[in-house]
Structures are given as structure tokens and as C-alpha cells.
Amino acid sequence: MWPFSLRTTKRLKLMLSKLEQHITMENSVLSEALVSYKQLDQLAYRMALLSRDESFALRIAWWPMISILGTFSSGKSTFINDYLGQDLQSTGNQAVDDKFTVICFGGESEPRVLPGMALNGDARFPFYQISREIEKVAEGEGRRIDSFLQLKTSNADHIKRKIIIDSPGFDADAQRTSILRISSHIIDLSDLVLLFFDARHPEPGAMQDTLNHLVEATVDRQDANKFMYILNQIDTAAREDNPEDVVGAWQRALAQKGLTAGRFFTIYNEKASVQIDDETRKARFQSKRDTDMADITARMAEVEVERSYRIVGGIEKLAKYIEESIVPELNGYITRWRTRVLWGDAVFAILLAVGITAVLSGIGMGYKGASDWVSANIVLTILSAASIFTAYLLLHFWWRRKVARSIEKRIPAQKGPGDPNLRLSFRSCTQFNRSIFQPNPIGWCKRTVRKLESIIQSANQQTERLNDRYTDPSGKHSELAELGSLNLERGQT
């Protein structure tokens, strides 16, 4: 069971317990990954990088996830309906849906449509607490979560053990900022991203903003191989004198955004296609479409494998991110805070020293020297020293708090629920009961470093077990299978 702190909220405990039950039934390797995320949570709690109602396990999508993004009328919904074998999504040449639709398997013959709150409150889905993210970019919109999201069920076999996300088009002006924010969120979480473009609009230059967001921001990502660029409805180019020019125009547009490698797919839906009179050209278009569609659907079928590697790989990535990025950045803020506090202390000490000297000089004018005055007024001297020391402490703690608040405002806000919270950790590192001479952030010590190394080693071992499941470089699995088959034949004879 998940070892919760007494301060952990009951709501978080319930969510993580349900997630643990779900993962345990589905994949034993991912159960080990869940334990690693639990260990990272404990480290983060000690370092105050997470509040007690958050968990790193809730920042990722545990179900295999395919996102389908693109412009309005680029054929996204038609593609999904064809993939599922049922008319689940509305289709049309104009904008027919302005919401993100999460599609998952449901046992009932008739599809169900559920509100966005069903996604916002379930940690197993990728939109858990997305209302917070929407609120950051559009104040007040977070309360209107049902205006941005919906959940649909399908009993198609293709959708079992995975989820598909259909996005609204990027051409919309209404709610555009929130749509782009959610799109970036699901791109980060997805195992596979299908980016759709419309071949019926041969002027890609008119869609620069869309290309910027969908292409330019993705080509330099470490996970760039999960993107598939699809020029849909290419059948409309069959009537052109040189249909290859349409594809060439889009390839040049993508190349200008940095996409010079990778494959560019061209497809169309046969039921909705235009008539192609030239049989030779028709056969060529059909052959290319069938080849590309087979490759796309094959890749979609592999997302469960990619999901396992994504989740396990995320453990090592997060552990190194804490050690190599979060801790040095936090140290930088603490060093800046310490330096400013010490300069303030020096100024206060000088001012108090000057004040003391002036007072002693004024009062001691009737004595031969300051030492005679001190000897004659020992009690008054002690009281004065105590008052000065108290004043110095009050100034010190007032100043360190003021400097801490000033620096905290400049620290980037938490990116999302379950992400490391630098502001929270910095606030804990600068509390009044913590010395400014502490060399490391709160909770960071040799024991923490060793624990992170242990977590990384465990993640590598989990990767090896995934490799044992999905690969066979030595051929031993095949040899054992052949030997078992041979023994079975001998036993039968």
C-alpha cells in the first residue's frame, strides 16, 4: 500500500489507492514504476517541492494516449470514426466541435457523452485538475471546464486499453489561449501525436500561426519521434495537373519550420473522397493511401508498449531533473537571498554601532571616559545592550522575510499539479527557524542523493524488464519456443 504521511490529504490518498489498484491489475512492470514515483514523492515532501495534496504520479497519463491535433475541417473526426468503425464524432466542413474530446472504451453498445468534470477529477486521465491550468491563462474560465472538455465512450475493440483525444481546430479565435494551453499539455503527455493538415487548402502560408504551434514547437523535442505529420484529404489533389505540387508545398512549409526529417503521410477517406476518373492515377492514390494508413494504424496499435517505456523513462528523467536542474536553481535563489540578508545585517550593525557610540558619547560627557560611565551604570549598560541586540534581531528577521518575499515573486510559478514547486521549497528554506548559513536546500543531503541514485538504478532495471518482454536480441525466447514446440510434437507422436 502507498505509505501516506499523516499530513497527506484523504482525497489524495483515495486517488492514489485507486490508481494503484488499476495499475496492479494491468501491468506488473508499471506497478514497480508506481513504487518509484512514491519514493520520489517522499523526497519531494522532505524538500518541500510538493505540497501534501500533490503527487508526481498524478502528473503523467497512465493510460496509453493518442492525440489527434490539427486545423478545422482537416478530417480528424472522420479519421477517428473510420478507425473506430462507428460514427462517434460529428463531421463537417465547418467547425462542428469546439471541445477536446477524450474517447475511451465503454462496454455499452450505445456511446455515452460525459461532462468535462469527469476528466478534471480523475487522476487516471490526462486532464486531471486541468481547470487550474485553464485558470492561469484565462481567469474565471477554469470554472467552465465543461466548455473545454468532454468524455465519450465507444465499444470498439480498437480503443481497448488506450484513449484517443480529438482536439478542436486551431483556427478558432474564441477560447484560443486556453485551447493552445490544453494542446501543449496533452502533447507533453501523449505517447503518439497525429498532426493533421488539410490538402484542400494548398496555401500553407496562410496558416503560419498553426504551423508555428504544431510544428516549430515540436521538431526540437527529445520525443520528436512520437509526432506523425499527416496531409489528409489528398484525394482532392487528384484533379490537379500536378498533384505532387500540393504535397511539395506542404513539405516546403514544414521544412521552413524546421521539419527536415521524418516521414510525411498522405491519406484520404475513401467513403468521403472525390471521384477520380483517371484509373491509373486512382490506383496510385489508393496504393499510397493504403500504405500510409497501414503504417499509421500499426503505430497506433503500439502505443501501449510506448506508454510503458514513457512512464518508466519518466522516473529517471524526473530524478535527474531534481538533481541537475531543480536543486542548482533553488541554490541560486537561496544564495541570492543569503547575500542580500547579510548585506542588510551589515548595514544594520553599522547604524546601531553609530547610534550606540553617539549615545555613549552624549551621556558620558560628564565622566572622564566612557569606561567610567559604564562602571557606574552597569545595569543600565546591560539593559541598553539587550535592547540593541533585540532591535538588531527584529531588523534581521524583518529584512530576511522582506528579501525572501521579493525573490519568491521572481521564481517561476509551478507549471502544473504534481510538478516541482520551487516557490514552496524556497519559502521553506527561508523560514525564520532556519539558519541563513545552511549550505543546502531543505531536505537535500547525501542520503537524498543516494536515494535518487537508487531510484534511477531501479528505473534502469525496469527498462531492462521491458526489453526482456518486448525484445529478444539473443534469440533465446525463439529457441525456447521452438524447443517447446518440438517437445510437444514428440509428446503427441
C-alpha positions as CSV (number, residue, x, y, z in Angstrom):
1,M,0.0,0.0,0.0
2,W,1.0,3.6,-0.5
3,P,2.8,4.9,2.7
4,F,1.0,8.2,3.4
5,S,2.1,10.9,5.8
6,L,-0.4,11.9,8.4
7,R,-0.5,15.3,6.6
8,T,-1.4,13.7,3.3
9,T,-5.0,14.6,2.4
10,K,-7.6,12.0,2.4
11,R,-8.6,12.9,-1.2
12,L,-5.1,12.3,-2.4
13,K,-4.9,9.0,-0.5
14,L,-8.1,7.8,-2.1
15,M,-7.0,8.8,-5.7
16,L,-3.6,7.1,-5.4
17,S,-5.1,4.0,-3.9
18,K,-7.4,3.6,-6.8
19,L,-4.6,4.3,-9.2
20,E,-2.5,1.6,-7.5
21,Q,-5.3,-0.9,-7.9
22,H,-5.8,-0.1,-11.5
23,I,-2.1,-0.4,-12.3
24,T,-1.6,-3.6,-10.3
25,M,-4.3,-5.4,-12.4
26,E,-3.0,-4.1,-15.7
27,N,0.8,-4.2,-15.7
28,S,3.3,-5.6,-13.2
29,V,6.2,-3.5,-14.5
30,L,4.2,-0.3,-14.1
31,S,3.4,-1.4,-10.5
32,E,7.2,-1.1,-9.9
33,A,7.1,2.3,-11.6
34,L,4.4,3.4,-9.2
35,V,6.6,2.5,-6.3
36,S,9.4,4.6,-7.7
37,Y,7.1,7.6,-8.1
38,K,6.1,7.0,-4.5
39,Q,9.7,7.2,-3.4
40,L,10.2,10.4,-5.4
41,D,7.1,11.8,-3.7
42,Q,8.7,11.2,-0.3
43,L,11.8,13.0,-1.3
44,A,9.8,15.9,-2.7
45,Y,7.8,16.2,0.5
46,R,11.0,16.5,2.6
47,M,12.4,19.1,0.2
48,A,9.0,20.9,0.1
49,L,8.9,20.6,-3.7
50,L,5.4,19.2,-3.4
51,S,2.5,20.1,-1.2
52,R,0.9,17.2,0.7
53,D,-2.1,17.1,-1.6
54,E,0.1,16.5,-4.7
55,S,2.0,13.6,-6.2
56,F,4.3,13.1,-9.1
57,A,2.2,10.0,-10.0
58,L,-0.6,12.4,-11.0
59,R,1.4,14.5,-13.4
60,I,1.5,11.7,-16.1
61,A,-1.0,9.8,-18.1
62,W,-1.1,6.1,-17.0
63,W,-3.3,5.0,-20.0
64,P,-1.8,4.8,-23.5
65,M,-2.7,8.1,-25.1
66,I,-3.1,9.1,-28.8
67,S,-3.7,12.8,-29.5
68,I,-5.1,14.0,-32.8
69,L,-4.5,17.7,-33.5
70,G,-4.9,19.9,-36.5
71,T,-6.9,22.6,-38.2
72,F,-10.6,22.8,-38.6
73,S,-12.1,20.6,-41.3
74,S,-8.8,18.7,-41.7
75,G,-10.6,15.4,-41.3
76,K,-9.7,14.5,-37.8
77,S,-13.2,13.4,-36.7
78,T,-13.7,11.4,-40.0
79,F,-10.4,9.6,-39.4
80,I,-11.4,8.7,-35.8
81,N,-14.8,7.4,-36.9
82,D,-13.2,5.3,-39.6
83,Y,-10.7,4.0,-37.0
84,L,-13.4,3.1,-34.5
85,G,-15.8,1.7,-37.2
86,Q,-18.7,3.9,-35.9
87,D,-19.9,7.5,-36.2
88,L,-18.9,8.8,-32.8
89,Q,-17.6,12.2,-33.8
90,S,-19.6,14.8,-35.7
91,T,-18.0,15.7,-39.1
92,G,-18.4,18.6,-41.5
93,N,-16.6,21.3,-43.5
94,Q,-17.2,23.9,-40.8
95,A,-16.3,23.8,-37.1
96,V,-18.6,21.2,-35.6
97,D,-17.0,20.8,-32.1
98,D,-15.1,23.3,-30.0
99,K,-14.2,20.9,-27.2
100,F,-11.4,18.5,-26.5
101,T,-13.0,15.0,-26.7
102,V,-11.4,12.2,-24.8
103,I,-12.5,8.8,-26.2
104,C,-12.2,5.6,-24.2
105,F,-13.7,2.1,-24.2
106,G,-17.1,1.5,-22.7
107,G,-18.9,-1.8,-22.6
108,E,-22.3,-0.4,-23.6
109,S,-23.5,-0.7,-27.2
110,E,-24.5,3.0,-27.3
111,P,-21.9,5.7,-26.7
112,R,-22.1,7.9,-23.7
113,V,-21.1,11.6,-23.5
114,L,-19.9,12.7,-20.1
115,P,-19.0,16.3,-19.0
116,G,-15.5,17.6,-18.6
117,M,-15.6,17.4,-14.8
118,A,-15.4,13.6,-15.3
119,L,-11.9,14.2,-16.6
120,N,-10.9,17.0,-14.3
121,G,-11.4,14.9,-11.2
122,D,-10.0,11.5,-12.3
123,A,-6.2,11.1,-11.8
124,R,-6.0,8.3,-14.4
125,F,-6.9,10.6,-17.2
126,P,-4.5,13.2,-18.7
127,F,-6.7,16.2,-17.8
128,Y,-6.6,15.7,-14.0
129,Q,-7.0,19.2,-12.5
130,I,-6.6,20.9,-15.9
131,S,-9.0,23.5,-14.6
132,R,-6.1,25.0,-12.7
133,E,-4.1,25.4,-15.9
134,I,-7.0,27.0,-17.7
135,E,-7.5,29.4,-14.8
136,K,-3.8,30.5,-15.1
137,V,-4.2,31.7,-18.7
138,A,-7.9,32.8,-18.6
139,E,-9.2,33.9,-15.2
140,G,-12.6,32.5,-14.5
141,E,-12.5,30.0,-17.3
142,G,-11.4,27.2,-15.0
143,R,-14.9,27.0,-13.6
144,R,-16.2,26.4,-17.1
145,I,-14.4,23.2,-17.6
146,D,-17.3,21.6,-19.4
147,S,-16.9,24.2,-22.1
148,F,-13.5,22.8,-22.9
149,L,-13.7,19.1,-22.3
150,Q,-16.0,16.1,-22.7
151,L,-15.6,12.3,-22.4
152,K,-17.1,9.9,-24.8
153,T,-17.2,6.1,-24.7
154,S,-17.0,3.6,-27.5
155,N,-17.3,-0.2,-27.5
156,A,-14.9,-0.6,-30.5
157,D,-12.2,-3.2,-29.8
158,H,-9.5,-0.7,-31.2
159,I,-10.0,1.6,-28.3
160,K,-9.5,-1.0,-25.5
161,R,-6.6,-0.2,-23.1
162,K,-6.0,3.2,-24.7
163,I,-7.5,6.6,-25.0
164,I,-7.8,8.9,-28.0
165,I,-8.1,12.7,-27.8
166,D,-9.7,14.7,-30.6
167,S,-8.9,18.4,-30.4
168,P,-10.9,21.4,-31.7
169,G,-9.3,23.2,-34.6
170,F,-6.6,25.7,-34.1
171,D,-8.2,28.3,-36.3
172,A,-10.7,29.4,-33.7
173,D,-10.3,32.9,-32.2
174,A,-12.7,32.2,-29.3
175,Q,-11.0,30.5,-26.3
176,R,-7.8,30.3,-28.4
177,T,-5.4,30.9,-25.5
178,S,-6.9,28.2,-23.4
179,I,-7.1,25.8,-26.3
180,L,-3.4,26.3,-27.0
181,R,-2.6,25.8,-23.3
182,I,-4.5,22.5,-23.2
183,S,-3.0,21.4,-26.5
184,S,0.6,21.9,-25.1
185,H,-0.5,19.9,-22.1
186,I,-1.7,16.9,-24.0
187,I,1.3,17.0,-26.4
188,D,3.6,16.6,-23.4
189,L,1.6,13.6,-22.1
190,S,0.9,11.8,-25.3
191,D,2.6,8.6,-26.5
192,L,1.6,9.4,-30.1
193,V,0.6,12.7,-31.7
194,L,-1.1,12.8,-35.1
195,L,-0.9,16.2,-36.6
196,F,-3.5,16.7,-39.4
197,F,-3.3,19.3,-42.2
198,D,-5.9,19.8,-45.0
199,A,-4.8,19.2,-48.5
200,R,-7.8,21.2,-49.8
201,H,-6.0,24.4,-48.6
202,P,-2.9,24.5,-50.7
203,E,-1.7,27.7,-49.3
204,P,0.1,26.8,-46.0
205,G,1.5,30.3,-45.7
206,A,-2.0,31.5,-44.6
207,M,-1.8,29.2,-41.6
208,Q,1.6,30.4,-40.1
209,D,0.3,30.5,-36.5
210,T,-1.0,27.0,-36.7
211,L,2.3,25.8,-38.2
212,N,4.2,27.6,-35.5
213,H,2.4,25.8,-32.7
214,L,2.0,22.4,-34.3
215,V,5.4,22.1,-36.0
216,E,8.0,24.6,-34.9
217,A,7.5,23.9,-31.2
218,T,7.8,20.1,-31.7
219,V,10.8,19.5,-34.0
220,D,13.4,20.1,-31.3
221,R,11.8,18.0,-28.7
222,Q,13.5,14.9,-27.3
223,D,10.4,12.9,-28.0
224,A,10.0,14.3,-31.6
225,N,9.7,10.7,-32.9
226,K,6.2,10.5,-31.5
227,F,4.8,13.0,-34.0
228,M,3.3,11.9,-37.3
229,Y,2.6,14.7,-39.8
230,I,-0.4,13.8,-42.0
231,L,-1.7,15.6,-45.0
232,N,-5.3,14.5,-45.2
233,Q,-7.9,14.6,-48.0
234,I,-5.2,14.3,-50.6
235,D,-7.8,12.9,-53.0
236,T,-8.8,16.5,-53.8
237,A,-5.4,17.0,-55.4
238,A,-6.0,14.1,-57.9
239,R,-7.7,16.6,-60.3
240,E,-4.7,18.9,-60.4
241,D,-2.4,18.8,-63.3
242,N,0.5,18.1,-60.9
243,P,-0.9,16.7,-57.7
244,E,2.6,16.3,-56.4
245,D,2.8,20.1,-56.2
246,V,0.3,20.1,-53.4
247,V,2.4,17.7,-51.3
248,G,5.5,19.7,-52.2
249,A,4.0,23.0,-51.0
250,W,3.2,21.5,-47.6
251,Q,6.6,19.8,-47.3
252,R,8.4,23.1,-48.0
253,A,6.2,24.9,-45.5
254,L,7.1,22.3,-42.8
255,A,10.7,22.5,-43.8
256,Q,10.7,26.2,-43.2
257,K,9.6,25.5,-39.6
258,G,12.5,23.1,-39.1
259,L,10.9,19.8,-40.1
260,T,13.5,18.4,-42.4
261,A,13.5,14.8,-41.3
262,G,10.8,12.2,-40.7
263,R,8.0,10.9,-42.9
264,F,5.1,12.9,-44.3
265,F,1.9,10.9,-44.7
266,T,-0.8,11.5,-47.3
267,I,-4.2,9.9,-46.8
268,Y,-7.9,10.3,-47.5
269,N,-11.2,8.7,-46.5
270,E,-12.5,6.5,-49.4
271,K,-16.1,7.0,-48.5
272,A,-15.8,10.8,-48.5
273,S,-13.4,11.0,-51.4
274,V,-13.9,12.8,-54.7
275,Q,-14.3,10.8,-57.8
276,I,-11.0,10.1,-59.6
277,D,-11.7,9.4,-63.3
278,D,-8.1,8.5,-64.3
279,E,-7.8,4.8,-63.3
280,T,-4.0,4.9,-63.3
281,R,-3.9,7.9,-61.0
282,K,-6.7,6.5,-58.9
283,A,-4.7,3.3,-58.3
284,R,-1.6,5.2,-57.5
285,F,-3.5,7.4,-54.9
286,Q,-5.2,4.3,-53.4
287,S,-1.9,2.4,-53.1
288,K,-0.2,5.3,-51.4
289,R,-3.1,5.8,-49.0
290,D,-3.3,2.1,-48.1
291,T,0.4,2.0,-47.3
292,D,0.3,5.2,-45.2
293,M,-2.9,4.2,-43.4
294,A,-1.4,0.8,-42.6
295,D,1.7,2.4,-41.1
296,I,-0.4,4.9,-39.1
297,T,-2.7,2.3,-37.6
298,A,0.2,0.0,-36.8
299,R,1.9,2.8,-34.9
300,M,-1.4,3.4,-33.0
301,A,-1.5,-0.2,-32.0
302,E,1.9,0.1,-30.4
303,V,1.1,2.9,-28.0
304,E,0.7,0.5,-25.1
305,V,4.3,-0.5,-25.4
306,E,5.4,3.1,-25.9
307,R,3.4,4.1,-22.8
308,S,5.3,1.6,-20.6
309,Y,8.7,3.0,-21.7
310,R,7.4,6.6,-21.3
311,I,6.3,6.0,-17.8
312,V,9.4,4.2,-16.7
313,G,11.7,6.6,-18.6
314,G,9.9,9.5,-16.8
315,I,11.2,8.2,-13.4
316,E,14.9,8.7,-14.4
317,K,14.1,11.9,-16.2
318,L,12.3,13.4,-13.1
319,A,15.1,12.2,-10.7
320,K,17.8,13.8,-12.8
321,Y,15.7,16.9,-13.3
322,I,15.5,17.3,-9.5
323,E,19.2,16.8,-9.0
324,E,20.6,18.6,-12.0
325,S,18.1,21.4,-12.5
326,I,15.8,22.0,-9.5
327,V,18.5,21.8,-6.8
328,P,21.0,24.1,-8.5
329,E,18.3,26.6,-9.4
330,L,17.0,26.6,-5.8
331,N,20.5,27.0,-4.5
332,G,20.9,30.1,-6.7
333,Y,17.8,31.7,-5.2
334,I,18.9,30.9,-1.7
335,T,22.4,32.2,-2.3
336,R,20.9,35.5,-3.7
337,W,18.7,35.7,-0.6
338,R,21.5,35.0,1.8
339,T,23.8,37.6,0.2
340,R,21.2,40.3,0.4
341,V,20.3,39.5,4.0
342,L,24.0,39.6,5.1
343,W,24.4,43.0,3.4
344,G,21.4,44.2,5.2
345,D,22.7,42.8,8.5
346,A,26.0,44.7,7.9
347,V,24.2,47.9,7.3
348,F,22.0,47.5,10.5
349,A,25.1,46.7,12.6
350,I,26.9,49.8,11.3
351,L,23.9,52.0,12.0
352,L,23.4,50.5,15.5
353,A,27.1,50.9,16.3
354,V,27.0,54.5,15.2
355,G,23.9,55.1,17.4
356,I,25.5,53.4,20.4
357,T,28.6,55.5,20.1
358,A,26.6,58.7,19.8
359,V,24.5,57.8,22.9
360,L,27.6,56.8,25.0
361,S,29.4,60.0,23.9
362,G,26.5,62.2,24.8
363,I,25.8,60.6,28.2
364,G,29.5,60.1,29.1
365,M,30.4,63.8,28.7
366,G,30.1,64.2,32.5
367,Y,32.6,61.4,33.1
368,K,36.3,61.2,32.5
369,G,35.7,58.5,29.9
370,A,33.2,56.0,28.6
371,S,34.7,53.3,30.8
372,D,34.0,55.2,34.0
373,W,30.4,55.7,32.8
374,V,30.0,52.0,32.1
375,S,31.4,51.1,35.5
376,A,29.0,53.5,37.2
377,N,26.0,52.3,35.2
378,I,26.4,48.5,34.8
379,V,22.7,47.7,35.0
380,L,21.8,50.4,32.5
381,T,24.6,49.2,30.2
382,I,23.2,45.6,30.3
383,L,19.7,46.8,29.5
384,S,20.9,49.0,26.7
385,A,22.9,46.1,25.2
386,A,19.8,43.8,25.4
387,S,17.7,46.5,23.8
388,I,20.2,46.9,21.0
389,F,20.5,43.2,20.4
390,T,16.7,42.8,20.4
391,A,16.4,45.7,17.9
392,Y,19.1,44.0,15.7
393,L,17.2,40.7,15.7
394,L,13.9,42.4,14.8
395,L,15.6,44.2,12.0
396,H,17.3,41.0,10.8
397,F,14.1,38.9,10.7
398,W,12.1,41.7,9.2
399,W,14.7,42.1,6.5
400,R,15.2,38.4,5.7
401,R,11.4,38.0,5.3
402,K,11.2,41.1,3.1
403,V,14.0,39.8,0.8
404,A,12.6,36.3,0.7
405,R,9.2,37.6,-0.5
406,S,10.9,39.8,-3.1
407,I,12.9,36.9,-4.5
408,E,9.9,34.5,-4.4
409,K,7.9,36.7,-6.7
410,R,10.6,36.3,-9.3
411,I,10.6,32.5,-9.1
412,P,8.6,30.8,-11.9
413,A,5.3,29.5,-10.7
414,Q,4.6,25.8,-10.6
415,K,3.9,24.6,-14.1
416,G,1.1,22.3,-13.2
417,P,-0.3,19.9,-10.5
418,G,2.4,17.4,-9.5
419,D,5.3,19.4,-10.9
420,P,8.2,20.5,-8.6
421,N,7.2,23.7,-6.8
422,L,10.2,25.9,-6.4
423,R,8.3,28.7,-4.7
424,L,7.1,26.4,-2.0
425,S,10.6,24.9,-1.4
426,F,12.2,28.3,-1.3
427,R,9.7,29.5,1.2
428,S,10.5,26.6,3.4
429,C,14.3,27.2,3.0
430,T,13.9,30.8,4.2
431,Q,11.7,30.2,7.3
432,F,12.6,32.1,10.4
433,N,13.8,29.0,12.3
434,R,16.3,28.0,9.6
435,S,19.8,29.5,9.6
436,I,20.8,31.5,6.6
437,F,24.1,29.6,6.6
438,Q,22.6,26.3,5.8
439,P,24.7,25.0,2.8
440,N,21.9,23.1,1.1
441,P,18.2,23.4,0.4
442,I,15.9,21.9,2.9
443,G,15.9,18.1,2.7
444,W,18.9,17.9,0.4
445,C,21.8,15.8,1.8
446,K,24.0,12.9,0.9
447,R,21.2,10.5,1.9
448,T,18.9,12.2,-0.6
449,V,21.5,11.9,-3.4
450,R,22.0,8.2,-2.7
451,K,18.2,7.7,-2.7
452,L,17.9,9.4,-6.1
453,E,20.7,7.2,-7.5
454,S,18.8,4.2,-6.2
455,I,15.6,5.3,-7.9
456,I,17.5,5.8,-11.2
457,Q,19.0,2.4,-10.9
458,S,15.6,0.9,-10.3
459,A,14.2,2.6,-13.3
460,N,17.0,1.2,-15.5
461,Q,16.2,-2.3,-14.2
462,Q,12.5,-1.7,-15.1
463,T,13.6,-0.7,-18.6
464,E,15.6,-4.0,-18.8
465,R,12.5,-6.0,-17.9
466,L,10.5,-4.2,-20.5
467,N,13.2,-5.1,-23.0
468,D,13.0,-8.7,-22.0
469,R,9.3,-8.6,-22.6
470,Y,9.3,-6.9,-26.0
471,T,12.7,-7.8,-27.5
472,D,14.9,-10.9,-27.9
473,P,18.4,-9.9,-29.2
474,S,19.9,-13.2,-28.2
475,G,17.2,-15.3,-29.8
476,K,16.7,-17.3,-26.6
477,H,13.0,-16.8,-26.5
478,S,12.6,-18.1,-30.0
479,E,14.8,-21.1,-29.2
480,L,12.8,-21.9,-26.1
481,A,9.6,-21.6,-28.1
482,E,10.9,-23.9,-30.9
483,L,12.1,-26.4,-28.3
484,G,8.8,-26.3,-26.5
485,S,7.0,-26.9,-29.8
486,L,9.3,-29.8,-30.7
487,N,8.8,-31.4,-27.3
488,L,5.0,-31.0,-27.8
489,E,5.2,-32.7,-31.2
490,R,7.3,-35.6,-29.8
491,G,4.8,-36.0,-27.0
492,Q,2.0,-36.2,-29.4
493,T,3.7,-38.8,-31.5
